[in-house]
Every structure is written in C-alpha cells, then in structure tokens.
Amino acid sequence: MLSMIFACDEVGAIGIDGTLPWRQSSDLQFFKQTTLNKTVVMGRKTWQSIGRPLPNRRNIVMTRDDGFSETERMGFEQVLELAQSEEVVIIGGGEIYALFLEHTKELFRTVVHTRVEGADTFAPEFTHLGFHLLTERTVAAGPNDDHAMTFQHWIV
Ligand SMILES: NC(=O)c1ccc[n+]([C@@H]2O[C@H](COP(=O)([O-])OP(=O)(O)OC[C@H]3O[C@@H](n4cnc5c(N)ncnc54)[C@H](OP(=O)(O)O)[C@@H]3O)[C@@H](O)[C@H]2O)c1
C-alpha cells in the first residue's frame, strides 16, 4: 500500500530553496511516529536536504544518477511493486509526490497555518481524486513551532 505524508502551508507550499519553510517540531514528531519502522521513498533533492538516512526506516531514494550509491535506489515501477507487499510511505518532495499521487491510498497532510512568501515547491492537488477526510486535529504552536497546525488524515 502506498501512503504519502507532507506538511504544507494554507495554499499548498512545502518548500523553499531546497529546505522546509518553517520550524515545526511538533510536525517532525508526527512525521517520525507515522513513518517509524516503515519504508520511506524520497527524491534525491529531499534526500540531500535531510542529509542523513532517517533512522529505523528503510530509506529509498529516486534519482536518475546511475552512480548514486549513498542508500538504496529505486525507480517508479520498483516502488509500485514493493508497495504491493508492504506499506511504502512517500515522503517528498514535490516531484515525487506528483509522481505517485494517483497510486496513493492514504494521505497524511499537516496544514501549517501560515502563507510562505516566495515558496518554490508545492504539494500535489488531490481533491479531484476522491479522497475523503477521516480525521482532523488542530493544535496550537508549541515552544518549538513557528505556527499552529492541523493534522489531517485522508483516505481514498
Ligand atoms: N513540507 C514537506 O512535507 C516536504 C517534504 C519533503 C520535501 N520537502 C521540500 O521539497 C523540496 C524538494 O522537492 P523537489 O520537488 O525539488 O525535489 P524531490 O522531489 O525531492 O527530488 C527530485 C529529484 O528526484 C529524482 N526524480 C524525480 N523523478 C524521478 C523519476 N521518475 N525517476 C527517478 N528519479 C526521479 C530526480 O533526481 P536527480 O536529479 O538526482 O536525477 C529529481 O531531481 C525541498 O524544498 C524540501 O525541503 C518538503
């Protein structure tokens, strides 16, 4: 099964200059809980922005660079095949979300209550794909968060 997790601002922005546009420690905690002990798939740019393998998860990177050997690498079809036998979580960025959106059955979206100036990467538009909102929980900004946020769980 393929699932997807991302945090976006109120108009869908997820990134700026190769990094996250905010400091949201509570969302990073949620990300960790949701992905722990699972297989995560990311694009090469997201891999570079994280800068290290995510611990206690199988880290798979997508790149067209045949020389890439920093961690496991897979192509589109291989990821889909793997998702037949286990839960695979797509963790970004913009290119990789767009690539797998149609095949995604479950979506974890954190709406960060802000509007980022000058964002250059955006979440995929999924409202036309028949997803419905299962749960939603809004929390105030904690001491290490820039903004309040709403955790949403969508399924097809
Ligand atoms: N807010 C969030 O939840 C969140 C989550 C993750 C990332 N982000 C942000 O998103 C931004 C990065 O996103 P991005 O869209 O620029 O890059 P990305 O999706 O992380 O990576 C793009 C790269 O993936 C590889 N790729 C794409 N399609 C492929 C395919 N069909 N087969 C094989 N490889 C493929 C290519 O790597 P090569 O160029 O090496 O061939 C491409 O340059 C950063 O700002 C990051 O901080 C935000």
The ligand as an SDF file (V2000), in Angstrom:
LIG
                    3D

 48 52  0  0  0  0  0  0  0  0999 V2000
    6.9140   20.1070    3.5610 N   0  0  0  0  0  0  0  0  0  0  0  0
    7.1420   18.8120    3.3350 C   0  0  0  0  0  0  0  0  0  0  0  0
    6.4000   17.9420    3.8270 O   0  0  0  0  0  0  0  0  0  0  0  0
    8.2980   18.4000    2.4830 C   0  0  0  0  0  0  0  0  0  0  0  0
    8.6410   17.0400    2.3580 C   0  0  0  0  0  0  0  0  0  0  0  0
    9.7310   16.7060    1.5450 C   0  0  0  0  0  0  0  0  0  0  0  0
   10.4250   17.6930    0.8780 C   0  0  0  0  0  0  0  0  0  0  0  0
   10.0610   18.9820    1.0180 N   0  0  0  0  0  0  0  0  0  0  0  0
   10.7620   20.0630    0.2960 C   0  0  0  0  0  0  0  0  0  0  0  0
   10.5960   19.8390   -1.1080 O   0  0  0  0  0  0  0  0  0  0  0  0
   11.7370   20.3760   -1.7890 C   0  0  0  0  0  0  0  0  0  0  0  0
   12.3440   19.2760   -2.6570 C   0  0  0  0  0  0  0  0  0  0  0  0
   11.3670   18.8630   -3.6180 O   0  0  0  0  0  0  0  0  0  0  0  0
   11.6900   18.8230   -5.1910 P   0  0  0  0  0  0  0  0  0  0  0  0
   10.4020   18.6130   -5.9070 O   0  0  0  0  0  0  0  0  0  0  0  0
   12.5260   19.9950   -5.5410 O   0  0  0  0  0  0  0  0  0  0  0  0
   12.6710   17.5560   -5.3070 O   0  0  0  0  0  0  0  0  0  0  0  0
   12.4590   15.9960   -4.9010 P   0  0  0  0  0  0  0  0  0  0  0  0
   11.1010   15.5430   -5.3350 O   0  0  0  0  0  0  0  0  0  0  0  0
   12.8700   15.7890   -3.5040 O   0  0  0  0  0  0  0  0  0  0  0  0
   13.6000   15.3080   -5.7980 O   0  0  0  0  0  0  0  0  0  0  0  0
   13.5860   15.4910   -7.1980 C   0  0  0  0  0  0  0  0  0  0  0  0
   14.5920   14.5410   -7.7930 C   0  0  0  0  0  0  0  0  0  0  0  0
   14.0800   13.2030   -7.7590 O   0  0  0  0  0  0  0  0  0  0  0  0
   14.5810   12.4840   -8.8720 C   0  0  0  0  0  0  0  0  0  0  0  0
   13.4500   12.0120   -9.6730 N   0  0  0  0  0  0  0  0  0  0  0  0
   12.3010   12.6740   -9.9860 C   0  0  0  0  0  0  0  0  0  0  0  0
   11.5030   11.9070  -10.7590 N   0  0  0  0  0  0  0  0  0  0  0  0
   12.1670   10.7390  -10.9360 C   0  0  0  0  0  0  0  0  0  0  0  0
   11.8630    9.5490  -11.6460 C   0  0  0  0  0  0  0  0  0  0  0  0
   10.7030    9.3960  -12.3320 N   0  0  0  0  0  0  0  0  0  0  0  0
   12.7760    8.5500  -11.6300 N   0  0  0  0  0  0  0  0  0  0  0  0
   13.9420    8.6750  -10.9380 C   0  0  0  0  0  0  0  0  0  0  0  0
   14.2750    9.7840  -10.2560 N   0  0  0  0  0  0  0  0  0  0  0  0
   13.4040   10.8010  -10.2500 C   0  0  0  0  0  0  0  0  0  0  0  0
   15.4770   13.4260   -9.6390 C   0  0  0  0  0  0  0  0  0  0  0  0
   16.7800   13.2680   -9.0910 O   0  0  0  0  0  0  0  0  0  0  0  0
   18.1450   13.5130   -9.9440 P   0  0  0  0  0  0  0  0  0  0  0  0
   18.1410   14.9680  -10.2770 O   0  0  0  0  0  0  0  0  0  0  0  0
   19.2270   13.1040   -8.9970 O   0  0  0  0  0  0  0  0  0  0  0  0
   18.0240   12.6080  -11.1420 O   0  0  0  0  0  0  0  0  0  0  0  0
   14.9070   14.7840   -9.2530 C   0  0  0  0  0  0  0  0  0  0  0  0
   15.8180   15.8490   -9.4100 O   0  0  0  0  0  0  0  0  0  0  0  0
   12.6900   20.8770   -0.6970 C   0  0  0  0  0  0  0  0  0  0  0  0
   12.4650   22.2530   -0.5010 O   0  0  0  0  0  0  0  0  0  0  0  0
   12.2580   20.0790    0.5230 C   0  0  0  0  0  0  0  0  0  0  0  0
   12.5940   20.7210    1.7330 O   0  0  0  0  0  0  0  0  0  0  0  0
    9.0210   19.3710    1.8030 C   0  0  0  0  0  0  0  0  0  0  0  0
  1  2  1  0
  2  3  2  0
  2  4  1  0
  4  5  1  0
  4 48  2  0
  5  6  2  0
  6  7  1  0
  7  8  2  0
  8  9  1  0
  8 48  1  0
  9 10  1  0
  9 46  1  0
 10 11  1  0
 11 12  1  0
 11 44  1  0
 12 13  1  0
 13 14  1  0
 14 15  2  0
 14 16  1  0
 14 17  1  0
 17 18  1  0
 18 19  2  0
 18 20  1  0
 18 21  1  0
 21 22  1  0
 22 23  1  0
 23 24  1  0
 23 42  1  0
 24 25  1  0
 25 26  1  0
 25 36  1  0
 26 27  1  0
 26 35  1  0
 27 28  2  0
 28 29  1  0
 29 30  1  0
 29 35  2  0
 30 31  1  0
 30 32  2  0
 32 33  1  0
 33 34  2  0
 34 35  1  0
 36 37  1  0
 36 42  1  0
 37 38  1  0
 38 39  2  0
 38 40  1  0
 38 41  1  0
 42 43  1  0
 44 45  1  0
 44 46  1  0
 46 47  1  0
M  CHG  2   8   1  16  -1
M  END
$$$$
